Amino acid sequence: MELQFLGTSSGTPSRARNVSGLALRATGSKHWYLVDCGEGTQHRILRTNFSPISLRAIFITHIHGDHCYGLPGLLASAGLLNRAEPLLIAGPPAVERFVRGVMDSTELRLPYQVEFSAVEPGWSLATLPDFRIEAAELSHRVPSFAFSFVEKSVERRLDIARLERDGIASGPGWGQLQRGEDIALPDCRVARSADYLLPGRRQRKVIVAGDNDTPSLLAAQARDAHVLVHEATYTEEVLQKVGPGPQHSSARATAAFAEEAGIPNLILTHFSPRYQQQGNGGATMADIEAEARFAYSGNLFLASDLQRYTLDRQGKLAALPLPNGA
């Protein structure tokens, strides 16, 4: 699985960070998926290997502008590129009202169909080719959700020892068995695929959360998750000064939850623009990292725009080199 961040700032963009957007793609898939679409997301897409033509679905965690103001422009550009396939947009009901309102007021006519799915507590989706998606309700000033992406298909290896023991010679039939097909043998026996496939590995699961001041709301979803992508808008000290009104999480709170839940890989994102990469006596990203590392012993990453990650079949997350010019 591949993840690439298109924006990692909260509220407003900065010189180094755009507002929220994250691309996901299953290994070998021709489609990709977008979680949140802040203003300027399509500009970030131009600097990746993703295309609006192959975008299969968009998931909006909540209606705040830094997570959805880029939708109309992306939809319009996809139309100008002659996209023809339908595009699914899933999010709280307000997302459809927003998109339809902009389309109506600007007389936006698209050459493809936009399908909407209203995300509410208990929502799930199993019709997409690569992932089964489930939503979990979060705590924010407006309805906000986390989306869990669980891969649908898991490759299974053949039990070579049993094949040889049963006298089934290597050949095209082995490939059929691995694809789940039963085969007829020369001696009139039928070899059932299920009898010759070893148990598959655990399905990989990635949770991408919207804005949320209570990470523990994800406890049930986190039990079998390999990766959690969650906001860390502030350090705990700044959060206490800001107060509960914005309803965001601190790096400490998010990291402590991930540690308690046993999530092996944690990516923090959605940072307040006050945190600079290099500081002159002010708040820096090092403050976020130090606070998170104090509470979390797993594989920790602080997302940056255009950073790519891969999740291997064993559930290990690794950062890939940034693209040229990033």
Buried (B, 14 or more C-beta within 10 A) or exposed (E): BBBBBBBBBBBBBBEEBBBBBBBBBBBEBEBBBBBBBBBBBBBBBEBBEBEBEBBBBBBBBBBBEBBBBBBBBBBBBBBEEEBEEEBBBBBBEBBBEBBEEBBEEEEBEBEBEBEBBEBEEEBEBEEBEBBBBBBBBBBBEEBBBBBBBBBEEEEBEBBEEEBEEEEBEEEEBBEBBBEEEBBEEEEEEEBEBEEBBEEEEEBBBBBBBBBBBEBEBBEEBBEBBBBBBBBBBBBBEBBEEBEEEBBBBBBBBBBBBBBBBEBBBBBBBBBBBBBBEEEEEEBBBBBBBEBBEEBBEBBBBBBBBBBBBBBEEEBEBEBEEEEEEE
